[in-house]
Amino acid sequence: MVTAIILLGVERQKIKSVAELLAGQSEISEVFSVSGNYELVAIIRVKTNDDLANLVTDKLANVEGIEHTETMLAFRTYSRHDLEAMFSVGQ
């Protein structure tokens, strides 16, 4: 499983429509509206790097309103749930 975080620069008038469109994609588990240099952040979970490449270069490239993206690959996942399980001895 490949997990990626995609930062999206989006036209201000289209933030809501782009977020809703992205949230409807099966490969995209979450979309966040954020402050800072980007308008949206999408969490991607796909089977292979090729699936990620297709999503970014085929699907996202054709979404009206997306001006630019920055894609980050996740190497490992650390969540509170994982840490609690790791440190709960005999409970």
C-alpha positions in Angstrom: 0.0 0.0 0.0 1.3 3.4 -1.0 0.3 6.4 1.1 0.8 10.0 -0.2 0.0 13.4 1.0 -0.8 15.9 -1.8 -0.8 19.6 -1.2 -3.0 21.4 -3.6 -3.0 25.0 -4.7 -6.6 25.7 -5.8 -8.4 28.8 -7.2 -10.2 30.3 -4.2 -13.6 30.3 -5.8 -13.3 26.5 -6.5 -12.0 25.2 -3.2 -15.3 23.7 -2.1 -16.1 22.1 -5.5 -12.6 20.7 -5.9 -12.6 19.3 -2.3 -16.0 17.6 -2.9 -14.8 16.2 -6.2 -11.6 14.8 -4.7 -13.4 13.4 -1.6 -15.5 11.3 -4.0 -12.5 9.5 -5.5 -11.9 6.0 -4.1 -8.2 6.5 -3.9 -8.5 9.6 -1.7 -9.4 8.9 1.9 -9.5 12.4 3.2 -9.4 16.0 2.0 -8.7 18.9 4.3 -9.2 22.6 3.8 -6.1 24.2 5.4 -4.4 27.5 6.0 -1.0 28.4 4.7 0.5 28.2 1.3 -2.0 25.6 0.0 -5.8 25.5 0.1 -6.3 21.7 0.3 -4.5 18.6 1.5 -5.5 15.2 0.2 -4.5 11.9 1.8 -4.1 9.2 -0.9 -4.0 5.4 -0.4 -3.3 3.3 -3.5 -1.8 -0.1 -4.2 1.2 0.9 -6.3 3.4 3.8 -7.3 1.9 3.5 -10.8 -1.6 4.0 -9.4 -0.3 7.1 -7.6 1.3 8.4 -10.8 -1.9 7.8 -12.8 -4.0 9.6 -10.1 -1.7 12.6 -10.1 -0.9 12.9 -13.9 -4.3 11.7 -15.3 -7.1 12.6 -12.8 -5.8 15.5 -10.8 -4.2 17.2 -13.8 -7.6 17.4 -15.4 -9.5 18.9 -12.4 -10.5 22.5 -13.2 -9.4 24.8 -10.4 -6.2 23.0 -9.3 -3.4 25.3 -10.1 -0.4 23.3 -8.7 0.3 20.3 -6.5 3.1 19.0 -4.3 3.2 15.3 -3.6 4.9 13.7 -0.6 5.3 9.9 -0.2 4.8 8.5 3.3 7.5 6.1 4.4 5.9 5.0 7.7 2.8 5.7 9.6 2.8 6.7 13.2 -0.5 7.3 14.9 -1.6 7.5 18.5 -3.4 4.2 18.0 -0.2 2.5 16.9 1.8 4.0 19.8 -0.7 3.1 22.4 -0.7 -0.6 21.2 3.1 -0.6 21.2 3.4 0.6 24.8 0.4 -1.2 26.3 2.1 -4.1 28.0 -0.3 -6.8 29.3 -3.5 -4.7 29.2 
